[in-house]
Amino acid sequence: MTVHIGAKPDQIAQTVLMPGDPYRARWAAETFLEGAELVNEVRGMLGFTGTWKGNRVTIQGSGMGMPSLSIYANELIRDYDAQTLIRIGSCGGMQPHVGIRDVIVAMTASTITSPSSGIFREMNYAPCADYGLLAAAVRAAEARGTKTHVGGIYSSDVFYAERPDLDEQMVRHGILGVEMEAAELYTLAARHKRRALAVLTVSDHLQTGEALPAEDREKSFGDMVEIALEAAFA
Ligand code: ADE
């Protein structure tokens, strides 16, 4: 047990999927895993362990934002020896060719600050995905026919942004979408020599103002979960 995860040491798998929303962790575990067992409910941040095609997987909520994800990812890596960590979550689209429901496989995750920024001082560290996971996710997405974009995303500290000038520069520099967790996950994985990736579903669009209707969310998020699972065990 750790401060924030109540699972026994052998109750967490080496492969962990991390949605921000603990209820989505429960939905994904019930939908895609066999024999899913609740292994954590400290602070309501649900975690489940089961198997997918015979492979052991944990699906553990990360909460919203990099400080929250940092707590769970640190404990999963340092105390439970998680080797492969894949964020599954939603993001806001930032390019005209990126549509609602499309999947983004995040090659890099830019930030202004993250819980790790302090250690880099003047350096602009570039958090990046594990290439093997990234390539496997792209192959899985292509095989399913899911409309998928691969490139840079932005990990923000705020959902309600007040910097149109910053958005403009990101759009200009090809950033595909915005979310709030991946940069810290990539940085922690690099530090501890683990594999990390973020597979995201576009749930809203900053330019068009469109948003995914609630009833469509499950199917779109389901594609993302299966892409993540296929990548993890490719
Ligand atoms: N996650 C989903 N949509 C988002 C947005 N527009 N900004 C930040 N995080 C998000």
py3Dmol code that shows the C-alpha trace and the ligand (Angstrom):
import py3Dmol

protein = """\
ATOM      1  CA  MET A   1       0.000   0.000   0.000  1.00  0.00           C
ATOM      2  CA  THR A   2       1.100   3.552  -0.679  1.00  0.00           C
ATOM      3  CA  VAL A   3      -0.225   6.873   0.535  1.00  0.00           C
ATOM      4  CA  HIS A   4      -2.759   7.053  -2.311  1.00  0.00           C
ATOM      5  CA  ILE A   5      -3.124   3.471  -3.567  1.00  0.00           C
ATOM      6  CA  GLY A   6      -4.553   0.799  -1.282  1.00  0.00           C
ATOM      7  CA  ALA A   7      -3.684  -2.220  -3.462  1.00  0.00           C
ATOM      8  CA  LYS A   8      -1.419  -4.970  -2.159  1.00  0.00           C
ATOM      9  CA  PRO A   9       1.926  -5.176  -4.003  1.00  0.00           C
ATOM     10  CA  ASP A  10       0.837  -8.062  -6.257  1.00  0.00           C
ATOM     11  CA  GLN A  11      -2.531  -6.511  -7.096  1.00  0.00           C
ATOM     12  CA  ILE A  12      -1.119  -4.022  -9.616  1.00  0.00           C
ATOM     13  CA  ALA A  13      -0.104  -5.295 -13.068  1.00  0.00           C
ATOM     14  CA  GLN A  14       3.061  -4.197 -14.854  1.00  0.00           C
ATOM     15  CA  THR A  15       0.863  -2.622 -17.543  1.00  0.00           C
ATOM     16  CA  VAL A  16      -1.342   0.227 -16.364  1.00  0.00           C
ATOM     17  CA  LEU A  17      -3.907   2.236 -18.319  1.00  0.00           C
ATOM     18  CA  MET A  18      -4.596   5.612 -16.745  1.00  0.00           C
ATOM     19  CA  PRO A  19      -7.824   7.479 -17.500  1.00  0.00           C
ATOM     20  CA  GLY A  20      -8.288  10.783 -15.679  1.00  0.00           C
ATOM     21  CA  ASP A  21     -11.790   9.856 -14.575  1.00  0.00           C
ATOM     22  CA  PRO A  22     -12.108   7.049 -11.990  1.00  0.00           C
ATOM     23  CA  TYR A  23     -15.586   6.163 -13.295  1.00  0.00           C
ATOM     24  CA  ARG A  24     -14.112   5.722 -16.737  1.00  0.00           C
ATOM     25  CA  ALA A  25     -11.584   3.345 -15.154  1.00  0.00           C
ATOM     26  CA  ARG A  26     -14.506   1.292 -13.871  1.00  0.00           C
ATOM     27  CA  TRP A  27     -16.312   1.400 -17.220  1.00  0.00           C
ATOM     28  CA  ALA A  28     -13.174   0.360 -19.151  1.00  0.00           C
ATOM     29  CA  ALA A  29     -12.378  -2.447 -16.699  1.00  0.00           C
ATOM     30  CA  GLU A  30     -15.949  -3.788 -16.815  1.00  0.00           C
ATOM     31  CA  THR A  31     -16.105  -3.479 -20.605  1.00  0.00           C
ATOM     32  CA  PHE A  32     -12.687  -4.762 -21.696  1.00  0.00           C
ATOM     33  CA  LEU A  33     -11.111  -6.820 -18.912  1.00  0.00           C
ATOM     34  CA  GLU A  34     -11.889 -10.320 -17.762  1.00  0.00           C
ATOM     35  CA  GLY A  35     -12.126 -10.960 -14.044  1.00  0.00           C
ATOM     36  CA  ALA A  36     -11.685  -7.269 -13.203  1.00  0.00           C
ATOM     37  CA  GLU A  37     -11.264  -6.729  -9.471  1.00  0.00           C
ATOM     38  CA  LEU A  38     -11.375  -3.423  -7.606  1.00  0.00           C
ATOM     39  CA  VAL A  39      -7.855  -2.918  -6.206  1.00  0.00           C
ATOM     40  CA  ASN A  40      -7.973   0.713  -5.130  1.00  0.00           C
ATOM     41  CA  GLU A  41     -10.618   3.085  -3.870  1.00  0.00           C
ATOM     42  CA  VAL A  42      -8.571   5.475  -1.739  1.00  0.00           C
ATOM     43  CA  ARG A  43     -10.119   8.955  -2.224  1.00  0.00           C
ATOM     44  CA  GLY A  44     -12.481   7.423  -4.782  1.00  0.00           C
ATOM     45  CA  MET A  45      -9.646   7.147  -7.327  1.00  0.00           C
ATOM     46  CA  LEU A  46     -10.745   3.716  -8.513  1.00  0.00           C
ATOM     47  CA  GLY A  47      -8.296   1.125  -9.829  1.00  0.00           C
ATOM     48  CA  PHE A  48      -9.076  -2.319 -11.243  1.00  0.00           C
ATOM     49  CA  THR A  49      -6.924  -5.272 -12.249  1.00  0.00           C
ATOM     50  CA  GLY A  50      -7.984  -8.010 -14.648  1.00  0.00           C
ATOM     51  CA  THR A  51      -6.815  -9.608 -17.873  1.00  0.00           C
ATOM     52  CA  TRP A  52      -7.109  -8.709 -21.532  1.00  0.00           C
ATOM     53  CA  LYS A  53      -6.461 -11.569 -23.970  1.00  0.00           C
ATOM     54  CA  GLY A  54      -4.696 -13.360 -21.115  1.00  0.00           C
ATOM     55  CA  ASN A  55      -2.463 -10.377 -20.235  1.00  0.00           C
ATOM     56  CA  ARG A  56      -2.683  -8.774 -16.796  1.00  0.00           C
ATOM     57  CA  VAL A  57      -3.691  -5.112 -16.854  1.00  0.00           C
ATOM     58  CA  THR A  58      -4.512  -2.489 -14.232  1.00  0.00           C
ATOM     59  CA  ILE A  59      -6.754   0.441 -15.077  1.00  0.00           C
ATOM     60  CA  GLN A  60      -6.128   3.154 -12.485  1.00  0.00           C
ATOM     61  CA  GLY A  61      -7.673   6.645 -12.465  1.00  0.00           C
ATOM     62  CA  SER A  62      -5.125   9.474 -12.441  1.00  0.00           C
ATOM     63  CA  GLY A  63      -7.381  12.402 -11.581  1.00  0.00           C
ATOM     64  CA  MET A  64      -7.272  15.639 -13.547  1.00  0.00           C
ATOM     65  CA  GLY A  65      -4.094  17.622 -14.086  1.00  0.00           C
ATOM     66  CA  MET A  66      -0.394  16.886 -13.808  1.00  0.00           C
ATOM     67  CA  PRO A  67      -0.057  17.205  -9.994  1.00  0.00           C
ATOM     68  CA  SER A  68      -2.689  14.496  -9.526  1.00  0.00           C
ATOM     69  CA  LEU A  69      -1.319  12.223 -12.255  1.00  0.00           C
ATOM     70  CA  SER A  70       2.163  12.680 -10.791  1.00  0.00           C
ATOM     71  CA  ILE A  71       1.061  11.184  -7.455  1.00  0.00           C
ATOM     72  CA  TYR A  72      -0.431   8.056  -9.028  1.00  0.00           C
ATOM     73  CA  ALA A  73       2.271   7.550 -11.668  1.00  0.00           C
ATOM     74  CA  ASN A  74       5.060   7.979  -9.086  1.00  0.00           C
ATOM     75  CA  GLU A  75       3.503   5.413  -6.753  1.00  0.00           C
ATOM     76  CA  LEU A  76       2.720   2.973  -9.580  1.00  0.00           C
ATOM     77  CA  ILE A  77       6.302   3.185 -10.844  1.00  0.00           C
ATOM     78  CA  ARG A  78       8.234   3.373  -7.583  1.00  0.00           C
ATOM     79  CA  ASP A  79       6.161   1.189  -5.292  1.00  0.00           C
ATOM     80  CA  TYR A  80       4.364  -1.210  -7.654  1.00  0.00           C
ATOM     81  CA  ASP A  81       7.041  -1.451 -10.373  1.00  0.00           C
ATOM     82  CA  ALA A  82       4.680  -0.562 -13.244  1.00  0.00           C
ATOM     83  CA  GLN A  83       6.617  -0.821 -16.516  1.00  0.00           C
ATOM     84  CA  THR A  84       4.159   0.396 -19.148  1.00  0.00           C
ATOM     85  CA  LEU A  85       1.853   3.340 -18.436  1.00  0.00           C
ATOM     86  CA  ILE A  86      -0.637   4.503 -21.031  1.00  0.00           C
ATOM     87  CA  ARG A  87      -2.824   7.523 -20.492  1.00  0.00           C
ATOM     88  CA  ILE A  88      -6.269   7.164 -22.033  1.00  0.00           C
ATOM     89  CA  GLY A  89      -8.326  10.313 -21.970  1.00  0.00           C
ATOM     90  CA  SER A  90      -9.998  13.136 -23.773  1.00  0.00           C
ATOM     91  CA  CYS A  91      -8.503  16.238 -25.331  1.00  0.00           C
ATOM     92  CA  GLY A  92      -9.538  19.400 -27.096  1.00  0.00           C
ATOM     93  CA  GLY A  93      -8.752  19.509 -30.825  1.00  0.00           C
ATOM     94  CA  MET A  94      -6.556  22.400 -31.997  1.00  0.00           C
ATOM     95  CA  GLN A  95      -6.188  21.926 -35.765  1.00  0.00           C
ATOM     96  CA  PRO A  96      -8.861  22.225 -38.449  1.00  0.00           C
ATOM     97  CA  HIS A  97      -8.129  18.714 -39.754  1.00  0.00           C
ATOM     98  CA  VAL A  98      -8.541  17.163 -36.288  1.00  0.00           C
ATOM     99  CA  GLY A  99     -12.200  16.265 -35.821  1.00  0.00           C
ATOM    100  CA  ILE A 100     -14.370  15.346 -32.855  1.00  0.00           C
ATOM    101  CA  ARG A 101     -14.071  11.572 -32.094  1.00  0.00           C
ATOM    102  CA  ASP A 102     -10.688  11.339 -33.857  1.00  0.00           C
ATOM    103  CA  VAL A 103      -7.889   9.721 -31.915  1.00  0.00           C
ATOM    104  CA  ILE A 104      -4.590  11.480 -31.206  1.00  0.00           C
ATOM    105  CA  VAL A 105      -1.489   9.443 -30.414  1.00  0.00           C
ATOM    106  CA  ALA A 106       0.792  11.929 -28.678  1.00  0.00           C
ATOM    107  CA  MET A 107       4.392  11.823 -29.890  1.00  0.00           C
ATOM    108  CA  THR A 108       5.379  14.768 -27.667  1.00  0.00           C
ATOM    109  CA  ALA A 109       3.671  16.775 -24.926  1.00  0.00           C
ATOM    110  CA  SER A 110       4.655  20.435 -24.533  1.00  0.00           C
ATOM    111  CA  THR A 111       3.988  22.347 -21.312  1.00  0.00           C
ATOM    112  CA  ILE A 112       4.566  25.679 -19.658  1.00  0.00           C
ATOM    113  CA  THR A 113       5.030  24.056 -16.278  1.00  0.00           C
ATOM    114  CA  SER A 114       4.663  20.584 -14.853  1.00  0.00           C
ATOM    115  CA  PRO A 115       5.448  19.131 -11.413  1.00  0.00           C
ATOM    116  CA  SER A 116       8.839  18.209 -12.909  1.00  0.00           C
ATOM    117  CA  SER A 117       9.684  21.564 -14.517  1.00  0.00           C
ATOM    118  CA  GLY A 118      11.640  22.761 -11.493  1.00  0.00           C
ATOM    119  CA  ILE A 119      14.361  20.169 -11.953  1.00  0.00           C
ATOM    120  CA  PHE A 120      15.141  21.310 -15.493  1.00  0.00           C
ATOM    121  CA  ARG A 121      15.737  24.968 -14.547  1.00  0.00           C
ATOM    122  CA  GLU A 122      16.529  26.876 -17.752  1.00  0.00           C
ATOM    123  CA  MET A 123      16.158  23.866 -20.024  1.00  0.00           C
ATOM    124  CA  ASN A 124      13.073  23.333 -22.177  1.00  0.00           C
ATOM    125  CA  TYR A 125      12.875  19.561 -21.820  1.00  0.00           C
ATOM    126  CA  ALA A 126      10.813  17.837 -24.563  1.00  0.00           C
ATOM    127  CA  PRO A 127       8.680  15.043 -23.025  1.00  0.00           C
ATOM    128  CA  CYS A 128       8.176  12.327 -25.624  1.00  0.00           C
ATOM    129  CA  ALA A 129       6.379   8.993 -25.914  1.00  0.00           C
ATOM    130  CA  ASP A 130       7.975   5.570 -26.016  1.00  0.00           C
ATOM    131  CA  TYR A 131       8.516   4.906 -29.716  1.00  0.00           C
ATOM    132  CA  GLY A 132       7.658   1.189 -29.614  1.00  0.00           C
ATOM    133  CA  LEU A 133       4.321   1.899 -27.928  1.00  0.00           C
ATOM    134  CA  LEU A 134       3.637   4.789 -30.283  1.00  0.00           C
ATOM    135  CA  ALA A 135       4.311   2.721 -33.403  1.00  0.00           C
ATOM    136  CA  ALA A 136       2.193  -0.164 -32.090  1.00  0.00           C
ATOM    137  CA  ALA A 137      -0.701   2.185 -31.278  1.00  0.00           C
ATOM    138  CA  VAL A 138      -0.582   3.666 -34.770  1.00  0.00           C
ATOM    139  CA  ARG A 139      -0.623   0.173 -36.322  1.00  0.00           C
ATOM    140  CA  ALA A 140      -3.567  -0.828 -34.093  1.00  0.00           C
ATOM    141  CA  ALA A 141      -5.489   2.341 -34.967  1.00  0.00           C
ATOM    142  CA  GLU A 142      -4.862   1.855 -38.688  1.00  0.00           C
ATOM    143  CA  ALA A 143      -5.986  -1.784 -38.517  1.00  0.00           C
ATOM    144  CA  ARG A 144      -9.252  -0.683 -36.872  1.00  0.00           C
ATOM    145  CA  GLY A 145      -9.793   2.119 -39.389  1.00  0.00           C
ATOM    146  CA  THR A 146      -9.952   4.737 -36.620  1.00  0.00           C
ATOM    147  CA  LYS A 147      -9.181   8.239 -37.862  1.00  0.00           C
ATOM    148  CA  THR A 148      -5.930   8.917 -36.032  1.00  0.00           C
ATOM    149  CA  HIS A 149      -3.427  11.767 -35.847  1.00  0.00           C
ATOM    150  CA  VAL A 150       0.126  11.403 -34.585  1.00  0.00           C
ATOM    151  CA  GLY A 151       2.082  14.416 -33.349  1.00  0.00           C
ATOM    152  CA  GLY A 152       2.577  16.937 -30.586  1.00  0.00           C
ATOM    153  CA  ILE A 153       0.015  17.853 -27.963  1.00  0.00           C
ATOM    154  CA  TYR A 154      -0.042  20.465 -25.198  1.00  0.00           C
ATOM    155  CA  SER A 155      -0.439  19.552 -21.521  1.00  0.00           C
ATOM    156  CA  SER A 156      -2.094  22.536 -19.875  1.00  0.00           C
ATOM    157  CA  ASP A 157      -2.519  23.429 -16.218  1.00  0.00           C
ATOM    158  CA  VAL A 158      -5.902  24.986 -16.893  1.00  0.00           C
ATOM    159  CA  PHE A 159      -9.071  23.812 -18.583  1.00  0.00           C
ATOM    160  CA  TYR A 160     -10.416  27.362 -18.745  1.00  0.00           C
ATOM    161  CA  ALA A 161      -7.568  29.005 -20.639  1.00  0.00           C
ATOM    162  CA  GLU A 162      -7.106  32.782 -20.819  1.00  0.00           C
ATOM    163  CA  ARG A 163      -4.266  32.989 -23.352  1.00  0.00           C
ATOM    164  CA  PRO A 164      -5.574  33.205 -26.939  1.00  0.00           C
ATOM    165  CA  ASP A 165      -2.074  34.312 -28.000  1.00  0.00           C
ATOM    166  CA  LEU A 166      -0.623  31.033 -26.703  1.00  0.00           C
ATOM    167  CA  ASP A 167      -3.308  28.978 -28.457  1.00  0.00           C
ATOM    168  CA  GLU A 168      -2.472  30.849 -31.649  1.00  0.00           C
ATOM    169  CA  GLN A 169       1.222  29.958 -31.401  1.00  0.00           C
ATOM    170  CA  MET A 170       0.422  26.322 -30.680  1.00  0.00           C
ATOM    171  CA  VAL A 171      -1.925  26.071 -33.651  1.00  0.00           C
ATOM    172  CA  ARG A 172       0.736  27.737 -35.787  1.00  0.00           C
ATOM    173  CA  HIS A 173       3.308  25.177 -34.616  1.00  0.00           C
ATOM    174  CA  GLY A 174       1.132  22.161 -35.347  1.00  0.00           C
ATOM    175  CA  ILE A 175      -0.010  21.173 -31.860  1.00  0.00           C
ATOM    176  CA  LEU A 176      -2.864  18.734 -32.423  1.00  0.00           C
ATOM    177  CA  GLY A 177      -4.740  18.959 -29.143  1.00  0.00           C
ATOM    178  CA  VAL A 178      -4.765  20.033 -25.509  1.00  0.00           C
ATOM    179  CA  GLU A 179      -5.156  17.939 -22.382  1.00  0.00           C
ATOM    180  CA  MET A 180      -3.746  18.174 -18.863  1.00  0.00           C
ATOM    181  CA  GLU A 181      -1.604  15.126 -17.952  1.00  0.00           C
ATOM    182  CA  ALA A 182       0.656  13.606 -20.617  1.00  0.00           C
ATOM    183  CA  ALA A 183       3.783  15.779 -20.238  1.00  0.00           C
ATOM    184  CA  GLU A 184       4.288  14.739 -16.627  1.00  0.00           C
ATOM    185  CA  LEU A 185       3.624  11.084 -17.433  1.00  0.00           C
ATOM    186  CA  TYR A 186       6.239  11.139 -20.214  1.00  0.00           C
ATOM    187  CA  THR A 187       8.759  12.890 -17.981  1.00  0.00           C
ATOM    188  CA  LEU A 188       8.328  10.434 -15.099  1.00  0.00           C
ATOM    189  CA  ALA A 189       8.554   7.454 -17.451  1.00  0.00           C
ATOM    190  CA  ALA A 190      11.794   8.799 -18.929  1.00  0.00           C
ATOM    191  CA  ARG A 191      13.240   9.405 -15.451  1.00  0.00           C
ATOM    192  CA  HIS A 192      12.459   5.872 -14.292  1.00  0.00           C
ATOM    193  CA  LYS A 193      13.133   4.131 -17.630  1.00  0.00           C
ATOM    194  CA  ARG A 194       9.568   2.966 -18.180  1.00  0.00           C
ATOM    195  CA  ARG A 195       7.398   3.055 -21.292  1.00  0.00           C
ATOM    196  CA  ALA A 196       4.681   5.703 -21.607  1.00  0.00           C
ATOM    197  CA  LEU A 197       2.161   6.826 -24.181  1.00  0.00           C
ATOM    198  CA  ALA A 198      -0.992   8.935 -24.337  1.00  0.00           C
ATOM    199  CA  VAL A 199      -3.859   7.849 -26.584  1.00  0.00           C
ATOM    200  CA  LEU A 200      -6.545  10.519 -26.614  1.00  0.00           C
ATOM    201  CA  THR A 201     -10.033  10.967 -28.011  1.00  0.00           C
ATOM    202  CA  VAL A 202     -10.960  14.440 -29.226  1.00  0.00           C
ATOM    203  CA  SER A 203     -13.969  15.388 -27.099  1.00  0.00           C
ATOM    204  CA  ASP A 204     -14.212  19.084 -27.956  1.00  0.00           C
ATOM    205  CA  HIS A 205     -12.684  21.513 -30.409  1.00  0.00           C
ATOM    206  CA  LEU A 206     -11.145  24.852 -29.527  1.00  0.00           C
ATOM    207  CA  GLN A 207     -11.739  26.388 -32.962  1.00  0.00           C
ATOM    208  CA  THR A 208     -15.188  25.104 -33.876  1.00  0.00           C
ATOM    209  CA  GLY A 209     -16.627  24.970 -30.338  1.00  0.00           C
ATOM    210  CA  GLU A 210     -18.039  21.498 -31.126  1.00  0.00           C
ATOM    211  CA  ALA A 211     -18.264  18.969 -28.310  1.00  0.00           C
ATOM    212  CA  LEU A 212     -18.898  15.233 -28.317  1.00  0.00           C
ATOM    213  CA  PRO A 213     -22.481  14.469 -27.292  1.00  0.00           C
ATOM    214  CA  ALA A 214     -22.639  12.418 -24.090  1.00  0.00           C
ATOM    215  CA  GLU A 215     -24.287   9.440 -25.821  1.00  0.00           C
ATOM    216  CA  ASP A 216     -21.426   9.155 -28.349  1.00  0.00           C
ATOM    217  CA  ARG A 217     -18.683   9.149 -25.777  1.00  0.00           C
ATOM    218  CA  GLU A 218     -18.631   5.467 -24.923  1.00  0.00           C
ATOM    219  CA  LYS A 219     -18.112   4.175 -28.434  1.00  0.00           C
ATOM    220  CA  SER A 220     -15.385   6.718 -29.198  1.00  0.00           C
ATOM    221  CA  PHE A 221     -13.616   6.113 -25.903  1.00  0.00           C
ATOM    222  CA  GLY A 222     -13.882   2.371 -26.489  1.00  0.00           C
ATOM    223  CA  ASP A 223     -11.756   2.626 -29.656  1.00  0.00           C
ATOM    224  CA  MET A 224      -9.084   4.433 -27.667  1.00  0.00           C
ATOM    225  CA  VAL A 225      -9.030   1.809 -24.886  1.00  0.00           C
ATOM    226  CA  GLU A 226      -8.633  -1.028 -27.381  1.00  0.00           C
ATOM    227  CA  ILE A 227      -5.869   0.803 -29.241  1.00  0.00           C
ATOM    228  CA  ALA A 228      -4.049   1.298 -25.936  1.00  0.00           C
ATOM    229  CA  LEU A 229      -4.435  -2.374 -24.973  1.00  0.00           C
ATOM    230  CA  GLU A 230      -3.259  -3.581 -28.372  1.00  0.00           C
ATOM    231  CA  ALA A 231      -0.234  -1.268 -28.210  1.00  0.00           C
ATOM    232  CA  ALA A 232       0.672  -2.417 -24.697  1.00  0.00           C
ATOM    233  CA  PHE A 233       0.831  -6.086 -25.707  1.00  0.00           C
ATOM    234  CA  ALA A 234       2.004  -5.816 -29.334  1.00  0.00           C
TER     235      ALA A 234
END
"""
ligand_1 = """\
10
ADE
N -9.532 17.777 -22.069
C -10.555 17.683 -22.938
N -10.785 18.856 -23.529
C -9.872 19.724 -23.003
C -9.619 21.081 -23.203
N -10.342 21.778 -24.069
N -8.632 21.666 -22.485
C -7.910 20.933 -21.611
N -8.122 19.649 -21.384
C -9.089 19.044 -22.078
"""
view = py3Dmol.view(width=600, height=400)
view.addModel(protein, "pdb")
view.setStyle({"model": 0}, {"cartoon": {"style": "trace"}})
view.addModel(ligand_1, "xyz")
view.setStyle({"model": 1}, {"stick": {}})
view.zoomTo()
view.show()
